[in-house]
Amino acid sequence: MNELPGPVEWRRSARARYVSLRIDARIGAVVVTLPPRARRQTGLALLAEHAAWVRESLAALTPAVRFVPGAKLPIGGVDYAIT
């Protein structure tokens, strides 16, 4: 796989038993968590296998709202202006 399906953050965890993928909405990236002895290639293979899901999930993220005067903040389907 030459091209990653989106921004990726790599993490190692002593508690992880398996390679896992999750979407972190705060940073807008997929997080690949590897157990201590897992090879990065294993994570790349999992990313390749789930590339479509990663792309769809990242595309579905709601854009972050900047908290500046005049910005609209959607709450319960109603936009509220920040003053």
Secondary structure, DSSP 8 states (H G I E B T S, - for coil): --S-SS-EEEEE-TT-SS-EEEEETTTTEEEEEE-TT--HHHHHHHHHHTHHHHHHHHHTS------STT-EEEETTEEEE--
